[in-house]
Amino acid sequence: MQLKITTLIEDTIGEHKGLLYEHGLSFFVENDNCRMLFDVGQSAAFLSNARQLKIDLNRLDYVVLSHGHYDHSGGFKALVEQTNQFTLFTGKGFFDEKYGVSNDTSEFLGNNFDESFLSRANIDHEFIREPLREISPGVYIISDFPRIYDDEKINPRFQIFQNGSFRQDLFTDEVAIAIDTPGGLVVLLGCSHPGMKNMLDAAVKTLQKPLYAVLGGTHLMEARGESLDLSLEYLKNKNIKIIGASHCTGKEALDRLASDNNYYQVNRTGSSLFIS
């Protein structure tokens, strides 16, 4: 069984200059058992890229949205204009009103659709309510991440507006994908707001398998000093053979991965990873 993961959109462009790119993330995942989208970027750009890359998104089994921020869910309405023949999975709290708040300024960062849109569009939708859900043989959604590492703090600017007031967004809606392969777990991360190490530890401990590959957003763009050092050291785990950190990882972290980690691979718009 071969696993193929294609980055349909990411913050940077690769060799294929005909592709679009934006601040956002979308992976297309396919193996012998399923065809799945993990996140859909912030616009319809990922659909254009799929056509350029000869990927037919009319044949999908699942769409999984990592959390309710616009740069991971904003392209969903455009996808539904093309097809609604899939099951959508989101975490609890996905439809909360999410904002970035600084002093007296608040900016909406959430989704451009709600549950009523899903009903009108006849979308089969399920909230993930358990820590581990197998949606296809060897393909898992992981949620409810224990917050273990003291250095992995959620930026207090991320807020939810609820019952007439703002409160800290704890990102209880965030989910990750873990795929079991002969070499170990391939883990896809959206933005890692609950903490990259917390999320990867949860995958390993829940499935009792070692990490083999880590792709996607690690949110190390906000890590500084010892916190960044600890996270980069964590990724030197001897079991990890592929590190495709991208999106919200940040320039400093990416530069250090490129210079210090032999298993770092550039993951950008149009990249594909094949695992047998």
C-alpha positions as a printed Julia matrix, in Angstrom:
276×3 Matrix{Float64}:
   0.0    0.0     0.0
   1.43   3.37   -0.99
   0.62   6.58    0.83
   0.82   9.85   -1.08
   0.48  13.26    0.59
   0.36  16.36   -1.6
   0.55  19.88   -0.23
  -2.17  21.62   -2.23
  -1.46  24.99   -0.67
   1.0   26.5     1.76
   2.61  29.88    2.42
   5.4   29.37   -0.12
   5.68  28.35   -3.75
   7.89  25.59   -5.14
   9.17  24.8    -8.64
   5.71  24.81  -10.21
   5.21  28.56  -10.71
   1.73  28.0   -12.14
   0.4   27.17   -8.69
  -1.19  29.65   -6.31
   0.0   30.11   -2.76
  -1.3   31.9     0.32
  -1.05  31.97    4.1
  -2.83  28.7     4.76
  -2.56  24.95    4.52
  -4.2   22.06    2.67
  -3.06  18.48    2.27
  -4.52  15.87   -0.08
  -3.98  12.38    1.3
  -4.55   9.17   -0.62
  -3.84   5.5    -0.13
  -5.51   2.26   -1.22
  -8.39   2.81    1.21
  -9.28   6.51    1.18
  -8.93   9.94   -0.39
  -8.96  12.78    2.09
  -8.43  16.52    2.43
  -6.84  17.8     5.61
  -7.6   21.53    5.7
  -8.59  23.67    2.73
  -6.57  26.89    2.93
  -8.2   30.31    3.14
  -9.69  30.51   -0.36
 -10.51  28.54   -3.5
  -6.84  28.59   -4.52
  -6.27  24.97   -3.45
  -8.95  23.87   -5.96
  -7.07  25.54   -8.79
  -3.86  23.88   -7.65
  -5.54  20.47   -7.49
  -6.58  20.83  -11.13
  -3.04  21.86  -12.11
  -1.68  18.81  -10.29
  -4.25  16.47  -11.91
  -5.92  15.64   -8.59
  -9.66  14.97   -8.82
 -11.33  16.36   -5.71
 -14.74  15.18   -6.86
 -13.8   11.77   -5.48
 -13.3   12.37   -1.78
 -14.13  10.16    1.16
 -13.34  12.6     3.95
 -12.56  16.22    4.7
 -10.95  16.93    8.07
 -10.54  20.54    9.24
  -7.85  20.93   11.87
  -9.43  23.9    13.67
 -11.71  26.85   13.11
  -9.28  29.48   11.78
  -9.88  31.03    8.35
  -6.53  29.96    6.87
  -7.45  26.3     7.37
 -11.2   26.37    6.68
 -11.79  29.36    4.38
 -11.79  27.3     1.17
 -14.52  24.95    2.34
 -17.48  26.79    0.78
 -15.69  26.78   -2.57
 -15.14  23.03   -2.26
 -18.85  22.49   -1.59
 -19.7   24.32   -4.8
 -17.76  21.55   -6.56
 -18.77  18.5    -4.48
 -20.58  17.57   -1.28
 -19.98  13.82   -1.53
 -17.79  13.32    1.53
 -17.94  13.16    5.31
 -16.68  16.23    7.15
 -14.97  15.85   10.52
 -14.3   18.76   12.88
 -13.35  19.05   16.53
 -15.63  20.24   19.33
 -15.79  24.04   19.35
 -14.95  24.37   15.66
 -17.78  26.89   15.17
 -16.84  29.14   18.1
 -16.33  32.8    17.16
 -12.56  33.08   17.06
 -10.73  36.41   17.23
  -7.29  37.89   17.52
  -7.43  40.51   20.28
  -4.81  43.16   20.99
  -5.58  45.92   23.49
  -8.94  47.31   22.34
  -8.72  45.91   18.8
 -10.32  42.61   17.84
 -10.13  40.91   14.44
 -12.3   37.96   13.4
 -10.19  34.9    12.51
 -12.88  32.22   12.3
 -14.85  30.32    9.7
 -16.93  31.79    6.88
 -19.69  29.17    7.34
 -21.72  27.67   10.16
 -23.67  24.5    10.91
 -26.74  25.77    9.07
 -24.64  26.01    5.88
 -23.7   22.34    6.28
 -27.35  21.43    6.63
 -28.4   23.4     3.54
 -25.54  21.88    1.52
 -26.4   18.34    2.66
 -22.95  17.79    4.12
 -22.49  14.68    6.24
 -20.79  16.16    9.32
 -19.49  14.65   12.55
 -17.85  16.29   15.55
 -14.92  14.34   16.95
 -15.88  13.67   20.56
 -13.26  11.09   21.5
  -9.45  11.29   21.75
  -8.97   8.74   18.95
 -11.16   7.98   15.95
 -10.2    5.57   13.16
 -11.93   6.8     9.99
 -10.26   4.37    7.58
  -7.95   1.41    8.19
  -4.8    2.88    9.72
  -5.99   6.5     9.41
  -6.82   8.22   12.7
  -8.08  11.58   13.93
  -6.55  12.56   17.27
  -7.97  15.22   19.6
  -8.18  16.23   23.3
  -4.44  16.73   23.64
  -3.04  16.66   27.19
  -1.2   19.91   27.96
   2.07  18.53   29.32
   4.87  20.87   28.27
   5.07  24.08   30.31
   6.88  25.94   27.54
   4.04  25.41   25.05
   1.8   28.35   25.85
  -1.14  29.54   23.76
  -0.8   33.19   22.81
  -3.38  35.09   24.92
  -4.33  37.18   21.89
  -6.32  34.2    20.6
  -9.8   34.66   22.02
 -13.32  33.31   21.66
 -16.32  35.66   21.81
 -19.03  33.88   23.75
 -22.05  35.03   25.75
 -21.2   38.69   25.18
 -17.55  38.61   26.26
 -14.12  37.43   25.23
 -12.3   34.49   26.82
  -9.06  32.65   26.09
  -9.23  30.25   23.16
  -7.83  26.94   24.4
  -8.2   25.34   20.95
 -10.16  22.36   22.2
 -11.35  22.05   18.58
  -7.91  21.29   17.14
  -7.33  17.83   15.69
  -4.44  16.07   13.96
  -4.2   13.15   11.55
  -2.06  10.1    12.27
  -1.48   7.46    9.59
   0.01   4.09   10.49
   2.77   2.99    8.1
   5.4    0.21    8.27
   7.99   2.79    9.38
   5.81   4.36   12.06
   3.27   7.16   12.32
   2.93   9.89    9.73
   1.37  12.85   11.57
  -0.26  15.83    9.87
  -0.54  19.03   11.91
  -2.71  22.03   11.1
  -1.34  24.79   13.34
  -0.41  23.05   16.61
  -2.01  25.65   18.86
  -2.24  23.08   21.71
   1.53  22.63   21.36
   3.47  20.6    18.81
   5.11  18.38   21.43
   1.8   17.84   23.23
   0.16  16.77   19.97
   2.94  14.46   18.81
   3.23  12.86   22.25
  -0.52  12.18   22.18
  -0.22  10.4    18.83
   2.63   8.19   20.05
   1.07   7.36   23.4
  -2.44   6.76   22.06
  -1.41   4.52   19.19
   1.69   2.99   20.82
   3.71   3.56   17.66
   6.87   5.63   17.0
   6.85   8.76   14.89
   8.12   8.39   11.34
   7.11  11.67    9.65
   5.77  15.03   10.79
   4.22  17.43    8.28
   2.42  20.74    8.59
   2.13  23.69   10.93
   4.07  23.59   14.2
   3.39  27.17   15.38
   7.04  27.64   16.27
   6.83  31.11   14.75
   6.04  32.38   18.25
   8.6   30.23   20.09
  11.66  32.0    21.43
  14.82  31.13   23.32
  14.69  27.94   25.38
  11.19  27.07   24.16
  12.34  27.02   20.54
  15.5   25.1    21.5
  13.43  22.44   23.26
  11.05  22.03   20.33
  13.83  21.71   17.76
  15.63  19.21   19.99
  12.38  17.22   20.25
  12.34  16.91   16.45
  15.76  15.25   16.58
  13.99  12.13   17.89
  15.92   9.27   16.3
  12.73   7.65   15.0
  11.62  10.65   12.93
  12.9   10.3     9.37
  10.87  13.04    7.64
  10.21  16.56    8.96
   8.07  18.63    6.62
   7.37  21.53    8.97
   5.78  24.5     7.21
   3.06  27.18    7.33
   3.19  28.7    10.84
   6.59  27.22   11.73
   8.39  30.54   11.22
  11.6   31.55    9.47
  13.97  31.09   12.41
  12.74  27.58   13.15
  12.8   26.59    9.48
  16.32  27.97    9.01
  17.56  26.06   12.03
  15.85  22.85   10.92
  17.46  23.2     7.49
  20.93  23.65    8.99
  20.76  21.33   12.02
  18.36  18.48   11.23
  19.3   15.91    8.6
  15.69  14.81    8.18
  14.2   18.21    7.37
  12.52  18.36    3.97
  11.1   21.46    2.34
   7.31  21.2     2.35
   5.68  23.84    0.18
   2.86  24.32   -2.3
   2.99  21.46   -4.8
   5.23  19.14   -2.75
   4.33  15.44   -2.69
   5.51  12.77   -0.27
   5.37   9.08   -1.22
   5.61   6.43    1.49
   5.45   2.72    0.69
